[in-house]
């Protein structure tokens, strides 16, 4: 019965949780019944429908009757079994070659000449400038000059933990988020962070197994999540903050239960549950390897950027090829005791209320309930005495801010965030090749540029938006035959990247990356329309609707204030075509042409072992 109640609670919470696309999802959910004559208003009466369903369940055997009718006693059944064929790829290649030879044998010389003529026509068409003036479009004047602002209040809970409060209409839901910053250096523990976060919601505790805890989580919350956290200082690429971020959300009448469940996982997770840990490692190893096959361009970008900044080096260890290999190696271990000890060390290092900050988004009427539950939560939260002195200034600054009623300002960064400087890190250029048993490839090239607050950052963001549709898509997708490709710029990480997706010719594509810069700086004159389209694309990203739970979170996680975002927005309006050429030449041009001596670039290719890789490439093997 508790599982049924948990399922019903999940339905009610899902309909009240206001995501960024809340309206669209609501429309989609009612459309099916609406098209078949059901009153759509009836779908929206979530509380009434859930109450009616609860009453049906109370009368007994409700779901059992449905299962009998539509599954057990149904005559419309189909059973099938899928079996893997170890020779499938080989047979597929053989059939493809046979098909090609059969097709070629059936073509006459005139047929081949006709194909060549069509290919030439296609090439000419690809080089023809389309008349885009016939298409409807927005104008820069249609873009709002000011971005949305989110009022925040700073406070303290549990005597010393900073709290960011966002009071707004939440549809009766409270959102909780916390970050534990690992102030001390523990490089040996960093690769264990993702496994540690997954283990917290998989292993169970010493008193309860995970199935029982999951039922309570579904009954009282919308889920509990833990994940590694890394961010770069907005003014210095060498300063990073790393740790673990976690959070949950619930209906307001479940606030105490939500905090209790989070605390149970934080304090009581049973890392000695060897069987569950081994099952988790095996599942992660398989899923990660499959993810490389599906999203290899993301792994290639992380790998290529890993030599450029401390954050990207950490991200490679946490989420990249290095993490895939690390988990694969752990999954093959016969003795997991060393792993268990490392996970316990991570728990001790990470969960410490003296290195913690929290954020709560709730309606005005539930702020007091959250404050009381949060105080109780922190009273039992782990605390390490040996870091009190080093953290006291951050807690003191936050307390002073709270007592002065301080909100976001352009000059104040997140006072509870103390960035760690990796003095030993030095950006280097490298070429990586990761051979995998795939019939496809991925390529990436990344360049270290400037931090978020630098004046060139907005120009580089616009440059990425310009290059993708105006050069890279045509060359990588249409000519080189890749499924996709383009450029991206991470303003917070200070890294400019090129990438290709499912690419038959990754080495040629890497040359295309370089040619795109030469084309822009030496050959192409940027039109007003091209510049406008790039700006509209950027503003489209900036103005993407946020869910209620994400409002004010950029300040909480990175220290970026509303004033900083507004200042950056205004700079986008003033960027010129010459600005794009200047930053391309300064940061992305080849070393012989670049005016910047400090830009470092690295390249990564993930794909077939048989690629004609020659020269000084560092091979990264997963096994």
C-alpha positions in Angstrom: 0.0 0.0 0.0 2.9 2.4 0.7 4.2 1.9 -2.8 0.8 2.8 -4.2 0.6 5.9 -2.0 4.2 6.8 -3.2 3.1 6.4 -6.9 0.1 8.7 -6.3 2.2 11.3 -4.5 4.7 11.3 -7.4 1.8 12.0 -9.9 0.5 14.9 -7.8 4.0 16.4 -7.3 4.9 16.0 -11.0 1.8 18.0 -12.0 2.6 20.8 -9.6 6.3 21.0 -10.3 6.7 24.1 -12.5 9.4 23.3 -15.0 10.7 25.7 -17.7 8.3 24.2 -20.2 5.5 23.6 -17.7 2.7 25.0 -20.0 3.8 23.0 -23.1 4.1 19.7 -21.1 0.6 20.4 -19.6 -0.8 20.8 -23.1 0.8 17.6 -24.3 -0.5 15.7 -21.3 -4.1 16.6 -22.0 -4.0 16.5 -25.8 -4.5 12.7 -26.2 -7.8 12.6 -24.2 -8.8 16.0 -25.7 -8.5 14.6 -29.3 -10.9 11.8 -28.2 -13.6 14.0 -26.8 -12.5 14.2 -23.1 -12.9 17.5 -21.4 -9.3 18.8 -21.0 -10.3 20.6 -17.8 -10.9 17.3 -16.2 -7.2 16.4 -16.8 -6.2 19.5 -14.9 -8.1 18.6 -11.7 -5.1 16.7 -10.4 -5.9 16.7 -6.7 -9.5 15.6 -7.4 -8.4 12.8 -9.7 -5.8 11.6 -7.2 -8.4 11.7 -4.4 -10.8 9.6 -6.5 -8.1 7.1 -7.3 -7.2 6.8 -3.6 -10.9 6.1 -2.9 -10.9 3.4 -5.5 -7.8 1.8 -4.0 -9.4 1.9 -0.5 -12.3 -0.2 -1.8 -9.8 -2.9 -2.5 -8.4 -4.9 -5.5 -8.5 -1.9 -7.8 -5.2 -2.4 -9.5 -5.5 -6.2 -9.3 -8.7 -6.0 -11.3 -7.0 -3.8 -14.0 -4.0 -6.1 -14.2 -6.3 -9.1 -14.7 -8.4 -7.3 -17.4 -5.7 -5.8 -19.5 -2.7 -8.1 -18.9 -3.2 -11.5 -17.3 -6.5 -12.4 -19.0 -5.9 -10.4 -22.2 -5.9 -12.4 -25.4 -3.8 -9.8 -27.2 -0.3 -10.9 -26.3 3.0 -11.1 -28.1 6.2 -12.6 -26.7 9.6 -12.2 -28.3 13.2 -12.7 -27.3 16.2 -10.7 -28.5 19.5 -12.5 -28.7 22.8 -10.8 -29.5 24.7 -12.1 -32.5 28.5 -11.8 -31.9 29.1 -11.7 -35.7 26.4 -9.0 -36.3 28.9 -6.2 -37.1 31.0 -8.4 -39.4 27.9 -9.6 -41.3 26.6 -6.0 -41.6 29.8 -4.9 -43.2 29.8 -7.8 -45.5 26.3 -7.2 -46.6 27.1 -3.5 -47.2 30.1 -4.4 -49.4 28.1 -6.9 -51.3 25.3 -4.4 -51.9 27.8 -1.7 -53.1 29.4 -4.2 -55.5 26.0 -5.3 -56.8 24.9 -1.7 -57.4 28.2 -0.8 -59.1 27.9 -3.9 -61.4 24.5 -2.8 -62.5 25.5 0.7 -63.5 26.6 1.5 -67.0 29.2 4.2 -67.9 26.4 6.6 -68.7 24.8 5.9 -65.3 28.1 6.7 -63.5 28.5 9.9 -65.6 25.0 11.0 -64.6 25.9 10.4 -60.9 29.1 12.4 -61.3 27.1 15.2 -62.9 24.6 15.2 -60.0 27.4 15.3 -57.5 28.8 18.4 -59.3 25.4 20.0 -59.2 25.2 19.3 -55.5 28.6 20.8 -54.9 27.8 23.9 -56.8 24.5 24.3 -54.9 26.3 24.0 -51.6 28.6 26.8 -52.6 25.6 29.0 -53.7 24.6 31.7 -51.3 20.9 31.2 -50.5 18.6 34.2 -50.5 17.7 34.4 -46.8 15.9 37.7 -47.2 12.7 35.8 -48.1 12.6 34.2 -44.6 10.8 35.7 -41.7 13.1 36.7 -38.9 13.4 38.6 -35.6 15.4 41.8 -35.4 17.7 42.9 -32.6 15.1 45.6 -31.8 12.8 42.7 -30.8 15.1 41.6 -28.0 14.5 42.9 -24.5 17.3 45.1 -23.3 17.1 43.9 -19.7 17.2 40.4 -18.4 15.0 38.9 -15.7 16.1 39.6 -12.1 15.5 37.4 -9.1 15.2 38.8 -5.6 17.2 36.9 -3.1 17.7 37.1 0.7 20.8 35.9 2.5 20.5 34.2 5.9 22.1 31.7 8.2 20.9 28.3 9.4 22.4 26.1 12.1 24.4 29.0 13.5 27.0 29.0 10.7 25.7 27.7 7.4 24.9 30.4 4.7 21.4 30.1 3.2 20.1 31.8 0.0 16.4 32.3 0.2 14.2 32.7 -2.9 10.6 33.5 -2.0 8.2 33.1 -4.9 5.1 31.3 -6.2 6.0 27.6 -6.3 2.6 25.9 -6.5 3.0 24.6 -3.0 6.5 23.0 -3.5 9.7 23.7 -1.6 13.1 23.2 -3.3 16.3 22.5 -1.3 19.8 22.6 -2.6 23.2 22.3 -0.9 26.9 22.4 -1.9 29.7 21.0 0.2 32.9 22.6 -1.0 36.0 20.4 -0.5 38.4 23.0 0.7 41.3 20.7 1.2 43.2 19.0 -1.6 42.3 15.3 -2.0 43.3 14.5 -5.6 43.3 10.8 -4.9 39.6 10.9 -4.0 38.4 13.0 -6.9 37.8 10.0 -9.3 35.6 8.4 -6.6 33.2 11.3 -6.4 30.8 10.2 -9.1 30.7 6.6 -7.7 30.2 8.0 -4.3 27.2 10.2 -5.4 25.6 7.2 -7.2 26.2 4.9 -4.2 24.3 7.3 -1.9 21.0 6.5 -3.7 21.8 2.9 -4.4 23.3 1.0 -1.5 20.8 1.6 1.3 21.7 2.2 4.9 22.6 -0.1 7.8 19.0 -0.2 9.1 17.0 -0.1 5.8 17.5 -1.5 2.3 17.2 0.9 -0.7 13.8 -0.4 -1.9 12.2 0.7 1.4 14.0 4.1 1.3 13.0 4.6 -2.4 9.4 4.1 -1.4 9.7 6.8 1.2 11.5 9.1 -1.2 8.7 8.8 -3.7 6.1 9.2 -1.0 7.5 12.4 0.4 9.7 14.0 -2.3 10.3 14.4 -6.0 13.6 12.6 -5.7 16.9 13.1 -4.0 20.0 13.7 -6.2 23.8 13.9 -5.5 26.4 15.0 -8.1 30.0 16.1 -8.2 30.3 19.9 -8.4 33.1 22.0 -10.0 33.0 25.6 -11.0 35.6 28.2 -12.1 36.1 31.7 -10.6 34.5 34.3 -12.9 37.7 36.3 -12.9 40.4 33.7 -12.9 40.6 30.4 -14.8 43.1 29.1 -12.3 40.7 29.3 -9.3 38.2 26.6 -8.9 35.7 25.3 -6.4 35.0 21.6 -6.2 32.8 19.4 -4.0 29.4 17.7 -4.1 26.0 19.3 -4.8 22.8 17.7 -3.7 19.1 18.6 -3.4 15.5 17.6 -3.4 12.0 19.1 -3.6 8.6 18.2 -2.0 5.1 19.4 -1.3 5.1 21.8 1.6 3.4 19.4 4.0 6.3 17.0 3.5 9.1 19.4 4.4 10.4 17.7 7.6 10.3 14.3 5.9 12.4 15.6 3.0 15.2 16.9 5.2 15.1 13.7 7.3 15.5 11.5 4.2 18.4 13.5 2.9 20.1 13.4 6.3 19.6 9.6 6.4 21.5 9.1 3.1 24.2 11.5 4.1 24.9 9.9 7.5 23.9 6.3 7.3 24.7 5.0 3.8 26.1 1.5 4.1 29.2 1.4 2.0 30.0 -2.1 3.2 27.1 -3.5 1.1 29.5 -5.3 -1.2 26.9 -7.0 -3.4 25.1 -3.8 -4.2 28.3 -2.0 -4.7 29.5 -4.6 -7.2 26.2 -4.5 -9.1 26.4 -0.7 -9.2 29.9 -0.8 -10.6 29.0 -3.3 -13.3 25.9 -1.2 -14.3 27.9 2.0 -14.4 30.7 0.4 -16.4 28.3 -0.8 -19.1 26.2 2.4 -19.2 29.3 4.6 -19.5 30.8 2.6 -22.3 27.5 2.8 -24.2 27.3 6.5 -23.5 30.7 7.0 -25.2 29.3 5.3 -28.3 26.2 7.6 -28.3 27.8 10.9 -27.1 31.4 10.6 -28.1 31.6 14.2 -29.2 31.0 15.3 -25.6 33.8 12.9 -24.3 36.1 14.2 -27.1 35.5 17.8 -26.0 36.2 17.0 -22.4 39.4 15.1 -23.2 40.7 17.8 -25.5 40.0 20.5 -22.9 41.5 18.5 -20.0 45.0 20.0 -20.5 43.8 23.6 -20.5 42.2 24.6 -17.2 41.9 23.1 -13.7 38.1 22.8 -14.0 38.3 20.9 -17.3 41.0 18.7 -15.9 38.7 17.9 -13.0 35.7 17.3 -15.4 37.7 14.8 -17.4 38.5 12.9 -14.2 34.8 13.1 -13.1 32.9 12.7 -16.3 35.3 11.9 -19.2 37.2 9.1 -20.7 39.3 8.9 -17.6 36.2 8.2 -15.5 35.0 5.5 -17.9 38.4 3.8 -17.6 38.5 4.2 -13.9 35.0 2.7 -13.3 35.8 -0.1 -15.8 39.0 -0.9 -13.8 37.1 -0.9 -10.5 34.4 -3.2 -11.9 37.1 -5.9 -12.6 38.4 -5.9 -9.1 37.8 -9.1 -7.1 38.3 -7.3 -3.7 36.3 -4.2 -3.2 37.6 -3.4 0.3 40.0 -0.7 -1.0 37.1 0.9 -2.9 34.9 0.9 0.2 37.6 2.5 2.3 37.9 5.3 -0.3 34.2 5.9 -0.4 34.2 6.2 3.4 37.0 8.7 3.1 35.0 10.7 0.6 32.0 10.7 3.0 34.2 12.1 5.8 35.8 14.8 3.7 32.8 16.0 1.8 29.9 16.1 4.3 30.9 18.9 6.7 28.6 21.7 7.7 31.6 24.0 8.1 32.2 23.9 4.3 28.6 24.0 3.3 26.1 26.5 1.8 22.4 26.0 1.1 19.7 27.5 -1.0 15.9 27.2 -0.5 13.2 28.3 -3.0 9.7 28.3 -1.5 6.5 30.2 -1.2 6.4 32.9 1.4 4.1 30.8 3.6 6.5 27.9 3.9 9.8 29.8 4.6 9.4 29.4 8.4 8.7 25.7 8.0 11.9 25.3 5.9 13.9 27.4 8.3 12.9 25.2 11.3 13.5 21.9 9.3 16.8 23.2 8.0 18.0 24.1 11.5 17.1 20.6 12.7 18.8 19.0 9.7 22.0 20.9 10.3 22.0 20.2 14.0 22.6 16.5 13.1 24.8 17.1 10.0 28.4 15.9 10.2 31.0 18.5 11.3 34.8 18.3 11.2 36.4 20.5 13.9 39.8 20.6 12.1 38.5 23.0 9.4 36.6 25.4 11.6 39.3 28.1 11.7 39.8 28.1 7.9 36.1 28.4 7.2 35.1 30.8 10.0 35.7 34.0 7.8 33.2 32.7 5.1 30.6 32.0 7.7 31.2 35.3 9.4 30.9 37.2 6.0 27.6 35.5 5.3 26.2 36.3 8.8 27.1 39.9 8.3 25.4 40.0 4.9 22.3 38.5 6.4 22.2 40.9 9.3 22.6 43.8 6.8 19.8 42.5 4.6 22.3 42.1 1.7 21.0 40.9 -1.7 22.7 40.5 -5.0 24.9 43.4 -6.1 27.4 43.7 -8.9 30.3 44.0 -6.5 29.5 41.1 -4.2 30.4 37.6 -5.1 29.1 34.6 -3.3 30.7 35.2 0.1 30.3 31.5 1.1 32.4 30.4 -1.9 36.1 30.2 -1.3 37.9 29.3 -4.5 40.8 26.9 -4.4 43.9 27.7 -6.6 45.7 25.0 -8.3 49.2 26.6 -8.3 50.7 23.5 -9.9 48.4 23.5 -13.0 49.9 24.7 -16.3 48.0 24.7 -19.5 49.6 22.5 -22.2 48.8 21.5 -25.8 48.3 17.8 -26.5 46.8 15.4 -29.1 44.8 12.4 -27.8 43.5 9.4 -29.6 41.1 7.0 -27.9 40.6 3.8 -30.0 37.3 2.1 -29.5 35.5 -0.8 -31.3 33.0 1.6 -33.0 32.2 2.0 -36.7 32.2 5.8 -36.2 34.4 8.6 -34.9 34.3 11.8 -33.0 36.7 14.7 -33.1 37.2 17.8 -31.0 39.6 20.7 -30.6 39.6 23.0 -27.6 41.4 26.3 -26.8 42.0 28.1 -23.5 40.7 31.7 -23.8 39.6 34.1 -21.1 37.4 34.0 -17.9 33.8 35.1 -17.7 34.5 38.7 -16.7 37.0 39.4 -19.5 35.8 41.7 -22.2 36.5 39.2 -25.0 34.3 36.5 -23.5 31.1 37.8 -25.1 32.9 38.1 -28.4 34.0 34.5 -28.3 30.5 33.4 -27.4 29.1 35.2 -30.5 32.0 33.8 -32.6 30.9 30.2 -31.8 27.3 31.0 -32.8 28.6 32.6 -36.0 31.0 29.8 -37.2 28.6 26.9 -36.7 25.9 27.8 -39.3 28.0 29.9 -41.6 30.9 27.6 -42.2 31.3 24.5 -39.9 27.9 22.9 -40.7 28.4 23.1 -44.4 32.0 21.8 -44.3 31.6 19.1 -41.6 28.1 17.9 -42.2 27.5 18.4 -45.9 31.0 17.9 -47.3 32.8 15.7 -44.9 29.8 13.5 -44.3 29.6 13.7 -40.5 26.2 13.6 -38.7 26.9 17.0 -37.2 29.5 19.4 -35.9 30.1 23.0 -34.8 31.7 25.3 -32.3 30.8 26.1 -28.7 32.1 28.4 -26.1 31.8 27.9 -22.4 32.0 31.3 -20.8 32.3 30.0 -17.2 35.1 27.5 -18.2 36.9 29.9 -20.6 37.2 27.2 -23.3 36.4 27.5 -27.0 35.7 24.1 -28.6 35.2 22.7 -32.1 33.6 19.2 -32.4 32.2 16.7 -34.9 29.6 13.9 -34.3 29.7 10.5 -36.0 32.4 11.5 -38.4 33.8 9.3 -41.1 36.8 11.6 -41.6 37.8 13.0 -38.2 41.4 13.9 -39.3 40.1 15.9 -42.2 37.6 17.6 -39.9 40.4 18.7 -37.6 41.9 20.5 -40.6 38.4 22.0 -41.2 38.5 23.5 -37.7 41.6 25.4 -38.5 40.4 26.4 -42.0 37.3 28.0 -40.5 39.4 30.5 -38.6 41.5 31.2 -41.8 38.3 31.6 -43.8 36.9 34.1 -41.3 40.0 36.2 -40.7 41.3 36.3 -44.3 38.5 35.6 -46.7 35.0 36.3 -45.4 33.3 39.6 -44.9 30.7 39.2 -42.1 27.3 40.6 -43.2 25.0 42.5 -41.0 22.5 39.7 -41.3 25.0 37.0 -40.2 26.0 39.1 -37.2 22.4 39.7 -36.2 21.6 35.9 -36.5 24.5 35.1 -34.2 23.3 37.6 -31.7 19.7 36.4 -31.8 21.0 32.8 -31.2 22.9 34.0 -28.1 19.9 35.9 -26.8 17.7 32.8 -27.4 20.0 30.9 -25.1 20.1 33.7 -22.5 16.3 34.1 -22.5 15.4 30.4 -22.3 12.7 30.1 -19.7 13.9 28.8 -16.3 12.0 26.5 -14.0 11.1 28.0 -10.6 13.7 25.8 -8.9 16.5 27.3 -11.1 15.7 31.0 -10.4 18.7 32.6 -8.6 20.8 29.4 -8.9 23.5 31.0 -11.0 24.4 33.2 -8.1 24.3 30.3 -5.7 26.5 28.0 -7.7 28.9 30.5 -9.4 28.5 33.9 -7.7 27.2 35.5 -10.9 24.9 38.3 -9.9 21.9 39.8 -11.8 24.0 42.9 -12.4 26.8 40.8 -13.9 24.4 39.1 -16.2 22.9 42.5 -17.2 26.3 44.0 -17.9 27.2 41.0 -20.1 23.9 41.2 -21.9 24.5 44.9 -22.8 27.9 44.0 -24.2 26.4 41.5 -26.7 24.4 44.4 -28.3 27.6 46.3 -29.0 29.8 43.5 -30.6 30.8 44.3 -34.2 31.9 42.1 -37.1 35.5 43.3 -36.6 35.3 42.2 -33.0 34.6 38.6 -34.2 37.6 38.7 -36.6 39.8 40.1 -33.9 39.1 37.4 -31.3 39.4 34.7 -33.9 42.8 35.9 -34.9 43.9 36.5 -31.3 42.8 33.2 -29.7 42.1 30.6 -32.4 44.5 31.3 -35.3 47.5 28.9 -35.8 50.5 29.7 -33.6 52.3 31.4 -36.6 49.4 33.7 -37.2 48.0 34.2 -33.7 48.7 37.4 -31.9 48.3 35.7 -28.5 51.2 33.8 -27.0 49.1 32.4 -24.1 46.5 30.4 -26.0 46.9 26.6 -25.6 45.0 24.2 -27.8 44.5 20.4 -27.6 42.9 17.9 -30.0 41.1 14.6 -29.3 39.8 11.9 -31.6 37.6 9.0 -30.4 36.9 6.2 -32.8 38.1 3.3 -34.9 41.4 1.7 -34.2 42.2 1.6 -37.9 42.3 5.4 -38.3 45.5 6.6 -40.0 46.9 8.3 -36.9 50.5 9.3 -37.2 52.8 11.6 -35.4 52.9 12.5 -31.7 49.5 11.4 -30.5 48.9 10.2 -26.9 46.8 7.0 -27.0 44.2 6.6 -24.3 43.0 3.1 -23.9 39.9 2.1 -22.0 41.0 -1.4 -21.3 
